[in-house]
Amino acid sequence: MNLNPGPANEPNPEGEKIVSGRTTLSGEVSIPKGAGAVVLFAHGSGSSRHSPRNQQVARTLRAAGLGTVLFDLLTEAEEAQDMKTRHLRFDIALLAGRLADATRWITSQPSAQNMKVGYFGSSTGAAAALTAAVELPDKVGAVVSRGGRPDLAGAALPDVKAATLLLVGERDEVVVDLNKQALAKLRCEPRICSKRPARWRKPPVWPWIGFARTCADAARHPSTPAGDYRRPGNGYK
């Protein structure tokens, strides 16, 4: 595990092994010196810890003084299988269980004990993040969903206690509607913020810088009012 106090705070290139039941998952961990919180990434199928988008967000979070844990919720074999069947990406119980195990693992490490925990979830990973937050209410203080499917958390939604922020591209009309459905079931004073235009999956990088700053704010200050997340410096409207 990298505890590099320098400005780069880059993860150990050899990576980390995170055990969840009988499965071993690959991850990257970096805890900057003085970090008071750590953010775990829960991305959907088709993405990975090596994604340029995820790496950009992680670097921005580390520059803001937060630890990061990027890991793959599925093994390489499972990912290959899921590309054909598309069933594992929708197995929210499986994904949430692995995220919860990763959370227990990182918070058991001497470098991250007693740290606040935040989740960044995208696609079906957002539902996994909300479900895991219900399982670990004393550990998880904030959940940020980016273009995610929080609606898939289903019956877990009313029990979420962590501060929750839903970010959606306003032109993704179907996803906006699904997020609003989830919003109506959350009881944790959730917030929703739309971004114009819906360019999450395309260049340039600037939307990701703004998103990362928003994610950092949510992890460090879970009770921040919704309006603060829309300030121009974060790139949101």
C-alpha positions as CSV (number, residue, x, y, z in Angstrom):
1,M,0.0,0.0,0.0
2,N,1.4,3.4,-0.9
3,L,1.6,5.9,1.9
4,N,3.6,8.4,-0.2
5,P,3.5,11.8,1.5
6,G,4.8,13.5,-1.7
7,P,2.7,15.6,-4.1
8,A,2.1,12.7,-6.5
9,N,0.7,10.2,-4.1
10,E,0.6,7.6,-6.8
11,P,-0.5,4.0,-5.9
12,N,1.9,1.1,-5.7
13,P,2.4,-0.1,-9.3
14,E,2.3,-3.7,-8.1
15,G,-1.2,-3.1,-6.8
16,E,-3.1,-4.7,-3.9
17,K,-5.0,-7.9,-3.4
18,I,-8.4,-7.5,-1.7
19,V,-10.1,-10.7,-0.5
20,S,-13.9,-11.0,-0.6
21,G,-15.0,-14.5,0.4
22,R,-13.3,-16.9,-1.9
23,T,-12.6,-14.2,-4.5
24,T,-9.4,-12.1,-4.7
25,L,-9.8,-8.7,-6.4
26,S,-7.1,-6.5,-7.8
27,G,-6.9,-2.9,-6.6
28,E,-4.8,0.3,-6.2
29,V,-4.5,2.1,-2.9
30,S,-3.0,5.4,-2.1
31,I,-3.3,7.3,1.3
32,P,-1.7,10.7,1.3
33,K,-0.1,11.9,4.4
34,G,-2.6,13.6,6.7
35,A,-5.6,12.2,4.8
36,G,-8.8,12.2,6.9
37,A,-11.0,10.3,4.6
38,V,-10.7,7.6,1.9
39,V,-12.9,7.2,-1.2
40,L,-13.6,3.7,-2.7
41,F,-14.6,3.5,-6.4
42,A,-17.4,1.2,-7.5
43,H,-17.6,1.3,-11.3
44,G,-19.9,-0.6,-13.5
45,S,-19.0,-3.3,-15.9
46,G,-17.0,-2.3,-19.0
47,S,-14.9,0.1,-16.9
48,S,-11.9,-0.7,-14.6
49,R,-9.5,0.8,-12.2
50,H,-7.3,1.6,-15.1
51,S,-9.9,3.8,-16.8
52,P,-8.4,7.2,-17.6
53,R,-11.6,8.8,-16.2
54,N,-11.3,7.0,-12.9
55,Q,-7.6,7.7,-12.7
56,Q,-8.2,11.4,-13.3
57,V,-10.8,11.6,-10.6
58,A,-8.5,9.6,-8.2
59,R,-5.6,12.0,-8.8
60,T,-7.7,15.0,-8.1
61,L,-9.1,13.4,-4.9
62,R,-5.5,12.7,-3.7
63,A,-4.4,16.2,-4.5
64,A,-7.3,17.3,-2.3
65,G,-5.9,15.2,0.5
66,L,-8.1,12.2,0.3
67,G,-7.1,8.5,0.1
68,T,-8.3,6.5,-2.8
69,V,-9.1,2.8,-3.4
70,L,-9.6,1.8,-7.0
71,F,-10.4,-1.8,-7.5
72,D,-12.4,-4.1,-9.8
73,L,-15.6,-5.5,-8.4
74,L,-15.3,-8.4,-10.8
75,T,-12.3,-10.7,-11.6
76,E,-11.0,-10.7,-15.2
77,A,-12.7,-14.0,-15.8
78,E,-16.0,-12.7,-14.5
79,E,-15.7,-9.6,-16.5
80,A,-15.1,-11.6,-19.7
81,Q,-18.2,-13.7,-18.8
82,D,-20.3,-10.6,-18.1
83,M,-19.4,-9.0,-21.4
84,K,-21.4,-11.9,-23.0
85,T,-24.2,-12.5,-20.4
86,R,-24.5,-9.0,-18.8
87,H,-25.8,-10.7,-15.6
88,L,-23.1,-10.0,-13.1
89,R,-23.2,-6.3,-13.6
90,F,-26.8,-6.4,-12.3
91,D,-26.1,-8.6,-9.4
92,I,-26.2,-5.8,-6.9
93,A,-26.0,-8.0,-3.8
94,L,-22.7,-9.5,-5.2
95,L,-21.2,-6.1,-6.0
96,A,-22.3,-4.5,-2.7
97,G,-20.9,-7.4,-0.7
98,R,-17.5,-7.1,-2.4
99,L,-17.5,-3.3,-1.9
100,A,-18.4,-3.8,1.8
101,D,-15.5,-6.3,2.1
102,A,-13.1,-3.9,0.5
103,T,-14.3,-1.2,3.0
104,R,-13.7,-3.5,5.9
105,W,-10.2,-4.3,4.5
106,I,-9.1,-0.7,4.0
107,T,-10.4,0.5,7.4
108,S,-8.5,-2.4,9.1
109,Q,-5.2,-1.1,7.7
110,P,-3.2,0.9,10.2
111,S,-2.9,3.8,7.7
112,A,-6.7,4.1,7.3
113,Q,-8.2,3.2,10.7
114,N,-10.8,5.6,11.9
115,M,-11.0,7.4,8.6
116,K,-14.2,8.6,7.1
117,V,-15.3,6.6,4.1
118,G,-16.9,7.8,0.9
119,Y,-18.1,5.9,-2.1
120,F,-18.0,7.0,-5.7
121,G,-20.3,4.8,-7.8
122,S,-21.1,4.9,-11.5
123,S,-23.5,2.8,-13.5
124,T,-24.6,-0.2,-11.5
125,G,-21.8,0.5,-9.1
126,A,-23.9,3.3,-7.7
127,A,-26.5,0.9,-6.5
128,A,-23.8,-1.3,-5.0
129,A,-22.4,1.7,-3.2
130,L,-25.8,2.6,-1.7
131,T,-26.5,-1.0,-0.7
132,A,-23.0,-1.3,0.9
133,A,-23.6,2.0,2.8
134,V,-26.7,0.5,4.4
135,E,-24.6,-2.5,5.5
136,L,-21.9,-0.3,7.0
137,P,-23.7,2.8,8.3
138,D,-21.0,3.5,10.9
139,K,-18.2,3.6,8.4
140,V,-19.7,5.2,5.2
141,G,-20.4,8.9,5.5
142,A,-21.0,9.9,1.9
143,V,-22.0,8.4,-1.4
144,V,-21.6,10.1,-4.8
145,S,-23.3,8.6,-7.8
146,R,-22.2,9.8,-11.3
147,G,-24.5,8.8,-14.1
148,G,-25.4,5.8,-12.0
149,R,-28.4,3.5,-11.5
150,P,-29.2,4.2,-7.8
151,D,-32.7,2.9,-8.5
152,L,-31.3,-0.6,-8.6
153,A,-30.6,-0.4,-4.9
154,G,-34.3,-1.0,-4.5
155,A,-35.4,-1.8,-0.9
156,A,-32.1,-0.6,0.5
157,L,-32.8,3.1,-0.5
158,P,-35.0,4.1,2.4
159,D,-32.4,2.8,4.8
160,V,-29.4,4.8,3.5
161,K,-28.0,7.1,6.2
162,A,-24.9,8.3,4.3
163,A,-25.1,11.8,2.7
164,T,-26.0,11.1,-0.9
165,L,-25.3,13.1,-4.0
166,L,-26.7,12.1,-7.4
167,L,-24.9,13.6,-10.5
168,V,-26.6,13.1,-13.8
169,G,-26.2,14.5,-17.3
170,E,-29.4,16.4,-18.0
171,R,-29.6,15.1,-21.6
172,D,-29.6,11.5,-20.3
173,E,-33.3,11.7,-19.9
174,V,-33.9,8.1,-19.0
175,V,-31.1,8.1,-16.4
176,V,-32.4,11.4,-15.0
177,D,-35.9,9.8,-14.5
178,L,-34.4,6.7,-12.9
179,N,-32.4,8.9,-10.5
180,K,-35.5,10.9,-9.6
181,Q,-37.3,7.6,-8.8
182,A,-34.4,6.7,-6.4
183,L,-34.4,10.2,-5.0
184,A,-38.0,9.9,-4.0
185,K,-37.2,6.8,-1.9
186,L,-34.1,8.1,-0.1
187,R,-34.6,9.6,3.4
188,C,-31.1,10.8,4.0
189,E,-31.5,14.4,2.7
190,P,-30.2,13.4,-0.7
191,R,-29.2,15.9,-3.4
192,I,-29.4,15.7,-7.2
193,C,-27.5,17.8,-9.6
194,S,-27.6,17.7,-13.4
195,K,-24.7,18.6,-15.6
196,R,-25.1,20.3,-19.0
197,P,-24.2,18.9,-21.5
198,A,-24.2,15.1,-20.9
199,R,-20.6,14.4,-21.9
200,W,-19.5,12.0,-19.2
201,R,-18.1,9.4,-21.6
202,K,-16.4,11.8,-24.0
203,P,-13.5,14.2,-24.1
204,P,-12.5,16.8,-22.9
205,V,-11.4,16.1,-19.4
206,W,-12.8,19.2,-17.8
207,P,-16.1,17.7,-16.6
208,W,-14.1,15.1,-14.7
209,I,-12.1,17.7,-12.9
210,G,-15.3,19.4,-11.7
211,F,-16.8,16.1,-10.8
212,A,-13.7,15.1,-8.8
213,R,-13.9,18.3,-6.8
214,T,-17.5,17.7,-6.1
215,C,-16.8,14.1,-4.9
216,A,-14.0,15.5,-2.7
217,D,-16.4,18.0,-1.1
218,A,-19.0,15.3,-0.5
219,A,-16.5,13.0,1.2
220,R,-15.0,15.7,3.4
221,H,-18.2,17.6,4.2
222,P,-21.2,15.3,3.9
223,S,-23.6,17.9,5.3
224,T,-22.7,20.6,2.7
225,P,-25.9,22.1,1.2
226,A,-26.7,21.2,-2.4
227,G,-26.2,24.7,-3.7
228,D,-22.5,24.6,-2.7
229,Y,-21.9,21.7,-5.2
230,R,-23.1,23.9,-8.1
231,R,-20.6,26.7,-7.7
232,P,-18.9,27.6,-11.1
233,G,-15.5,26.4,-10.0
234,N,-16.8,22.9,-10.0
235,G,-18.1,23.0,-13.5
236,Y,-21.7,22.2,-12.6
237,K,-24.9,24.2,-13.4
